[in-house]
Amino acid sequence: MNGEDQYLANLYQRFPVEAEKGKGARLWDASGREFIDCMGGYGVALVGHCNDRVVQAVRAQAEKLITCHMSLYNRSRLEFLQKMASISPKGLTKLFFSNSGAEAIEAALKFARKYSGKPGVIAMNGAYHGKTFGALSVTYNEKYRKSFMPLLEGVKFVPYGDSSKLEGAIDDTIGTVILEPIQGETGIIVPPDGFLQQVREVCDRRNIVLVFDEIQAGLGRTGRMWAGQNWNTTPDIMCLAKGIAGGVPMGLTLAKPEIMDAMKLGEHSSTFAGNPLACAAGSATIDALTKDKLVENAASTGRAFKEGLLRLKDKHKIIRDVRGLGMMLGVELRFEVKDVLLDGINNGLLMLYSGRNIIRLLPPLVMDEATVARALEIMDTVLTGEERRRNVS
């Protein structure tokens, strides 16, 4: 495992697990040790590790054609576009392919600026949209931003959940508002009721482009196909990535046609985008979400998971809060989570952090209630051990 570190840039928080094999909601390390995976590749393992549909689609496509630039047409790409159109929010009928979430955000910022003719952007306190320069400009956390100033000019941050502060920040330069329907990196922050609808109304009234970053929260993660559906709100532009192609890199920026039509030929492009391999995997992922009813499973199994976490909160004083929707859950502790995550690994459970004191759970949507019950048992054991170490009673 240390062999990787001697070659790699030191840019990632790393865990002492050498992943060798995955299936569904489980991973195995090189020694054959099994883990319940609530990390889910930071949300990428949306339809489960090595989903049968995805594996078969990738294998079949790899034998025919792996790369096809967007300057040529391709049947696998068309099939994906048709399936994506069948599940996309109403009105978001035009699509741009990229290869990651940050790229999807970069495209959205360009499209919104070109359409609105205004450079100013309002983003949210606590926002995380990526680490490339444009995406970083609308990402809130100072630790990511401070070494790379100056970033894009004209970006303002307002409190998440406060539509009056949002409207107060609008001036003649503002053309775009960008937000996550549920904030992920900041700690699974669910917006107050009415907030997204209020933002939509403000943007409509002030003629501002509304961008939803659904890279982490979209595609069934919250128990609805789109997180915005939980509040009956549709944006003008929506960004997707992570699990959209079952683990194969893909980013998508969806928009209203009048926004996309503002862009001229050659003003934005990507060499690898829309390649047949990713498109085949993406079609299989959509089939898994719809035909295998994984969105419905995320709602029901996620509800059971959250109820179990709330029971743990009643039992463990170390837990301050439990929040989230579907299979996007957060457990806020009264202490840092590092030791809890490492103890989880020692007990066969992979979890994520979100800030210093929040456990983030992004399990594959294929996880069943029996696996959830076992994950809760492990969390109970780990939290009990942490409380003993800290003499919490």
C-alpha positions as CSV (number, residue, x, y, z in Angstrom):
1,M,0.0,0.0,0.0
2,N,2.9,2.4,0.7
3,G,4.1,1.6,-2.8
4,E,1.5,4.0,-4.2
5,D,2.5,6.8,-1.9
6,Q,6.0,7.0,-3.2
7,Y,4.7,7.9,-6.6
8,L,1.6,9.9,-6.0
9,A,1.2,13.5,-5.1
10,N,0.3,13.9,-1.5
11,L,-3.2,15.3,-2.1
12,Y,-5.7,12.8,-0.7
13,Q,-6.7,11.7,2.8
14,R,-6.0,8.0,2.5
15,F,-7.4,5.0,4.4
16,P,-5.5,1.8,5.2
17,V,-7.5,-0.4,2.8
18,E,-6.2,-1.9,-0.4
19,A,-9.4,-2.5,-2.3
20,E,-9.2,-5.6,-4.5
21,K,-12.8,-6.5,-5.4
22,G,-16.3,-5.1,-5.1
23,K,-19.8,-6.4,-5.6
24,G,-23.0,-4.6,-4.7
25,A,-22.6,-2.8,-1.4
26,R,-19.5,-4.7,-0.4
27,L,-15.7,-4.4,-0.9
28,W,-12.9,-6.9,-0.3
29,D,-9.3,-6.0,0.3
30,A,-6.2,-7.8,-1.1
31,S,-6.2,-10.2,1.8
32,G,-9.9,-11.2,1.3
33,R,-11.3,-9.1,4.2
34,E,-14.9,-8.0,3.6
35,F,-16.3,-4.5,4.2
36,I,-19.7,-3.0,4.1
37,D,-19.2,0.0,1.9
38,C,-21.0,3.2,3.1
39,M,-18.3,5.2,1.4
40,G,-19.4,4.2,-2.0
41,G,-16.4,5.7,-3.8
42,Y,-17.6,9.1,-2.6
43,G,-21.0,8.4,-4.2
44,V,-19.6,7.0,-7.5
45,A,-20.7,3.4,-6.7
46,L,-24.3,4.5,-7.0
47,V,-25.7,1.3,-8.5
48,G,-23.3,-0.9,-6.7
49,H,-19.8,-2.2,-7.3
50,C,-19.5,-4.1,-10.6
51,N,-23.2,-3.8,-11.3
52,D,-24.2,-6.7,-13.6
53,R,-25.8,-4.4,-16.1
54,V,-22.9,-2.0,-16.2
55,V,-20.3,-4.8,-16.5
56,Q,-22.1,-6.4,-19.4
57,A,-22.5,-3.1,-21.2
58,V,-18.9,-2.1,-20.8
59,R,-17.7,-5.5,-21.9
60,A,-19.9,-5.5,-25.0
61,Q,-19.0,-1.9,-25.9
62,A,-15.2,-2.4,-25.4
63,E,-15.3,-5.1,-28.0
64,K,-16.8,-2.7,-30.6
65,L,-15.6,0.8,-30.0
66,I,-14.0,2.6,-27.1
67,T,-13.5,6.1,-28.3
68,C,-15.5,8.3,-30.6
69,H,-15.0,12.1,-30.6
70,M,-18.1,14.3,-30.5
71,S,-17.4,15.4,-34.1
72,L,-18.7,11.9,-35.2
73,Y,-22.0,10.3,-34.4
74,N,-22.4,7.2,-32.4
75,R,-25.3,4.8,-31.7
76,S,-24.3,4.2,-28.0
77,R,-24.2,7.9,-27.4
78,L,-27.7,8.3,-28.9
79,E,-29.1,5.5,-26.8
80,F,-27.8,7.2,-23.7
81,L,-29.1,10.6,-24.7
82,Q,-32.6,9.1,-25.3
83,K,-32.6,7.3,-21.9
84,M,-31.3,10.5,-20.2
85,A,-34.0,12.5,-21.8
86,S,-36.6,10.1,-20.4
87,I,-35.6,10.8,-16.8
88,S,-34.4,14.5,-17.0
89,P,-36.3,17.3,-15.3
90,K,-38.9,18.9,-17.5
91,G,-37.4,21.6,-19.7
92,L,-33.8,20.5,-19.4
93,T,-33.7,19.1,-22.9
94,K,-30.1,20.0,-24.0
95,L,-27.0,18.2,-22.7
96,F,-23.2,18.7,-22.7
97,F,-20.9,15.8,-22.0
98,S,-17.8,16.0,-19.9
99,N,-15.7,13.7,-17.7
100,S,-16.2,14.8,-14.1
101,G,-18.2,16.9,-11.7
102,A,-15.9,19.8,-11.7
103,E,-16.0,19.9,-15.5
104,A,-19.8,19.9,-15.4
105,I,-19.7,22.9,-13.1
106,E,-17.2,24.7,-15.3
107,A,-19.5,24.2,-18.3
108,A,-22.5,25.4,-16.3
109,L,-20.7,28.6,-15.3
110,K,-19.7,29.4,-18.8
111,F,-23.2,28.6,-20.2
112,A,-24.9,30.8,-17.6
113,R,-22.6,33.7,-18.2
114,K,-22.9,33.5,-22.0
115,Y,-26.7,33.4,-21.7
116,S,-27.2,36.0,-19.1
117,G,-24.4,38.4,-20.3
118,K,-23.5,39.0,-16.7
119,P,-20.3,37.8,-14.9
120,G,-21.5,37.9,-11.3
121,V,-22.4,34.7,-9.4
122,I,-24.0,34.1,-6.1
123,A,-23.0,30.8,-4.3
124,M,-23.8,29.5,-0.8
125,N,-21.9,29.5,2.4
126,G,-20.8,25.9,2.8
127,A,-20.9,25.2,-0.9
128,Y,-18.6,22.6,-2.5
129,H,-18.6,22.5,-6.3
130,G,-15.0,21.3,-7.1
131,K,-11.4,22.4,-7.1
132,T,-10.7,23.6,-10.7
133,F,-10.5,27.4,-10.9
134,G,-14.1,28.1,-11.8
135,A,-15.6,25.5,-9.6
136,L,-13.3,26.5,-6.8
137,S,-14.4,30.1,-7.2
138,V,-17.9,29.1,-6.1
139,T,-16.7,26.7,-3.4
140,Y,-16.9,28.2,0.1
141,N,-14.2,26.6,2.2
142,E,-11.3,28.9,2.8
143,K,-8.8,26.0,3.1
144,Y,-9.4,25.1,-0.5
145,R,-9.3,28.6,-1.8
146,K,-6.7,30.6,0.0
147,S,-3.6,29.3,-1.8
148,F,-5.1,30.0,-5.2
149,M,-6.3,33.6,-5.1
150,P,-7.3,35.5,-7.1
151,L,-10.1,33.3,-8.4
152,L,-13.0,34.4,-10.6
153,E,-14.2,37.9,-9.8
154,G,-17.7,38.8,-8.9
155,V,-18.6,35.8,-6.8
156,K,-20.6,36.5,-3.6
157,F,-21.5,34.0,-0.9
158,V,-24.7,34.1,1.1
159,P,-26.1,31.9,3.9
160,Y,-27.6,28.7,2.7
161,G,-31.3,28.6,3.5
162,D,-31.8,32.4,3.6
163,S,-33.6,33.6,0.5
164,S,-33.8,37.2,1.8
165,K,-30.0,37.4,2.1
166,L,-29.8,36.0,-1.4
167,E,-32.0,38.6,-2.9
168,G,-30.2,41.3,-0.9
169,A,-26.9,40.3,-2.6
170,I,-28.3,40.7,-6.1
171,D,-27.1,43.7,-8.1
172,D,-26.8,44.5,-11.8
173,T,-23.8,42.2,-12.3
174,I,-25.4,39.0,-11.0
175,G,-26.4,36.6,-13.7
176,T,-26.1,33.2,-11.9
177,V,-27.1,31.5,-8.7
178,I,-25.6,28.1,-8.0
179,L,-26.4,25.8,-5.1
180,E,-26.6,22.2,-4.0
181,P,-30.2,21.1,-3.2
182,I,-28.6,19.2,-0.3
183,Q,-25.1,20.3,0.7
184,G,-22.8,17.2,0.8
185,E,-19.2,18.2,1.6
186,T,-20.3,20.6,4.4
187,G,-22.1,17.9,6.3
188,I,-25.3,16.7,4.6
189,I,-27.2,20.0,5.1
190,V,-30.8,19.7,4.1
191,P,-32.4,23.1,3.2
192,P,-35.3,24.5,5.2
193,D,-38.7,23.9,3.7
194,G,-39.6,26.5,1.1
195,F,-36.0,27.7,0.5
196,L,-35.5,26.1,-3.0
197,Q,-38.9,27.4,-4.1
198,Q,-38.1,30.9,-2.8
199,V,-34.7,30.8,-4.7
200,R,-36.5,29.7,-7.9
201,E,-39.0,32.6,-7.5
202,V,-36.3,35.2,-6.9
203,C,-34.3,33.9,-10.0
204,D,-37.4,34.0,-12.1
205,R,-38.3,37.5,-11.0
206,R,-34.8,38.9,-11.4
207,N,-34.0,37.1,-14.6
208,I,-31.1,35.1,-13.2
209,V,-29.9,31.6,-14.2
210,L,-30.4,29.0,-11.4
211,V,-27.9,26.2,-11.4
212,F,-28.4,23.0,-9.3
213,D,-25.3,21.0,-8.5
214,E,-26.8,17.5,-8.2
215,I,-23.5,15.7,-8.6
216,Q,-23.8,14.1,-5.2
217,A,-27.5,14.4,-4.4
218,G,-29.0,13.4,-7.8
219,L,-29.8,10.2,-9.6
220,G,-31.9,8.6,-6.9
221,R,-29.6,9.3,-4.0
222,T,-32.2,11.0,-1.9
223,G,-35.1,8.6,-2.8
224,R,-36.2,10.8,-5.7
225,M,-34.6,10.8,-9.1
226,W,-33.6,14.4,-8.6
227,A,-32.9,16.0,-5.2
228,G,-34.8,19.1,-6.4
229,Q,-38.0,17.0,-6.7
230,N,-38.1,16.8,-2.9
231,W,-39.1,20.5,-3.1
232,N,-40.8,20.5,-6.5
233,T,-38.2,22.8,-7.9
234,T,-36.4,22.6,-11.3
235,P,-33.3,24.7,-12.1
236,D,-32.3,26.2,-15.4
237,I,-29.1,24.2,-15.5
238,M,-28.3,21.0,-13.7
239,C,-24.9,19.3,-13.2
240,L,-24.3,15.6,-12.8
241,A,-21.4,13.2,-12.4
242,K,-20.3,10.7,-9.8
243,G,-22.4,7.6,-10.4
244,I,-24.0,8.4,-13.7
245,A,-22.0,5.8,-15.6
246,G,-21.7,3.2,-12.9
247,G,-18.1,4.0,-12.0
248,V,-16.8,5.0,-15.4
249,P,-15.9,8.7,-15.5
250,M,-18.7,11.0,-16.9
251,G,-20.0,14.5,-16.3
252,L,-23.1,16.0,-17.6
253,T,-24.5,19.6,-17.8
254,L,-28.2,19.7,-18.6
255,A,-29.9,23.0,-19.5
256,K,-32.9,24.7,-21.0
257,P,-32.4,24.9,-24.8
258,E,-32.3,28.7,-24.9
259,I,-29.3,28.6,-22.6
260,M,-27.4,26.0,-24.6
261,D,-28.3,27.8,-27.9
262,A,-26.5,30.9,-26.6
263,M,-23.2,29.1,-27.1
264,K,-21.5,29.2,-30.4
265,L,-19.7,26.4,-32.2
266,G,-16.3,25.7,-30.6
267,E,-16.8,27.8,-27.5
268,H,-16.7,24.8,-25.3
269,S,-15.6,21.2,-25.9
270,S,-14.0,18.1,-24.4
271,T,-11.9,15.4,-26.2
272,F,-13.0,12.4,-24.2
273,A,-16.6,13.5,-23.5
274,G,-19.4,11.3,-24.7
275,N,-17.2,8.4,-25.5
276,P,-19.1,5.1,-26.3
277,L,-17.7,3.2,-23.3
278,A,-19.0,5.8,-20.8
279,C,-22.3,6.1,-22.7
280,A,-22.9,2.4,-22.7
281,A,-22.2,2.3,-18.9
282,G,-24.5,5.3,-18.5
283,S,-27.3,3.6,-20.3
284,A,-26.9,0.5,-18.1
285,T,-26.9,2.7,-15.0
286,I,-30.1,4.4,-16.0
287,D,-31.6,0.9,-16.6
288,A,-30.5,-0.1,-13.1
289,L,-32.0,2.9,-11.5
290,T,-35.4,2.6,-13.3
291,K,-35.9,-1.1,-14.1
292,D,-34.4,-2.4,-10.9
293,K,-36.2,0.3,-8.8
294,L,-33.1,1.5,-7.1
295,V,-34.6,4.9,-6.5
296,E,-37.5,3.4,-4.6
297,N,-35.0,1.2,-2.7
298,A,-33.0,4.3,-1.8
299,A,-36.1,5.8,-0.3
300,S,-37.3,2.8,1.7
301,T,-33.9,1.4,2.8
302,G,-32.6,5.0,3.4
303,R,-35.6,5.6,5.7
304,A,-34.7,2.4,7.7
305,F,-31.1,3.5,7.9
306,K,-32.0,7.0,9.2
307,E,-34.4,5.5,11.7
308,G,-31.6,3.2,12.9
309,L,-29.2,6.2,13.2
310,L,-31.8,8.1,15.2
311,R,-32.0,5.1,17.6
312,L,-28.2,5.3,17.9
313,K,-28.5,9.0,18.7
314,D,-30.9,8.2,21.6
315,K,-28.3,5.7,22.9
316,H,-25.0,7.6,22.4
317,K,-24.4,11.0,23.8
318,I,-21.5,11.4,21.4
319,I,-24.0,11.9,18.6
320,R,-25.2,15.5,18.2
321,D,-27.4,15.2,15.1
322,V,-28.6,12.9,12.4
323,R,-29.8,14.3,9.0
324,G,-30.3,13.6,5.3
325,L,-32.6,12.0,2.9
326,G,-32.6,8.5,1.3
327,M,-29.1,7.2,1.0
328,M,-27.4,10.5,1.6
329,L,-27.0,10.6,5.4
330,G,-24.9,12.5,7.9
331,V,-24.1,11.8,11.6
332,E,-22.7,14.8,13.5
333,L,-20.6,13.9,16.5
334,R,-19.4,15.9,19.4
335,F,-15.8,15.0,18.6
336,E,-13.6,14.5,15.5
337,V,-14.6,11.4,13.5
338,K,-11.1,10.2,12.5
339,D,-10.8,7.5,15.1
340,V,-14.4,6.4,14.5
341,L,-13.7,5.9,10.8
342,L,-10.6,3.9,11.5
343,D,-12.4,1.8,14.1
344,G,-15.1,1.2,11.5
345,I,-12.5,-0.1,9.1
346,N,-11.2,-2.4,11.8
347,N,-14.7,-3.7,12.2
348,G,-15.5,-4.1,8.5
349,L,-17.3,-0.9,7.8
350,L,-16.2,1.9,5.4
351,M,-17.6,5.4,6.1
352,L,-16.7,8.9,5.0
353,Y,-16.0,12.2,6.8
354,S,-17.7,15.5,6.0
355,G,-15.8,18.1,7.9
356,R,-14.0,17.2,11.1
357,N,-16.9,15.9,13.2
358,I,-19.4,14.5,10.7
359,I,-19.8,11.0,9.4
360,R,-21.1,11.0,5.8
361,L,-22.8,7.9,4.5
362,L,-23.2,7.4,0.7
363,P,-23.9,3.7,0.3
364,P,-24.7,2.1,-3.0
365,L,-28.5,2.3,-3.7
366,V,-28.5,-1.6,-4.0
367,M,-27.9,-1.9,-0.2
368,D,-30.7,-3.9,1.5
369,E,-32.1,-3.6,5.0
370,A,-30.2,-6.6,6.4
371,T,-26.9,-4.9,5.4
372,V,-28.1,-1.7,6.9
373,A,-28.8,-3.5,10.1
374,R,-25.3,-5.0,10.2
375,A,-23.8,-1.5,9.5
376,L,-25.8,-0.1,12.4
377,E,-24.5,-2.8,14.7
378,I,-20.9,-2.0,13.7
379,M,-21.5,1.7,14.3
380,D,-23.0,1.0,17.7
381,T,-19.9,-1.0,18.6
382,V,-17.5,1.6,17.3
383,L,-19.4,4.5,19.0
384,T,-19.5,2.6,22.3
385,G,-15.7,2.1,22.1
386,E,-15.2,5.8,21.3
387,E,-17.3,6.9,24.3
388,R,-15.3,4.6,26.6
389,R,-12.1,6.1,25.4
390,R,-13.4,9.6,26.0
391,N,-15.1,8.6,29.3
392,V,-18.5,9.7,28.0
393,S,-21.4,8.3,30.0
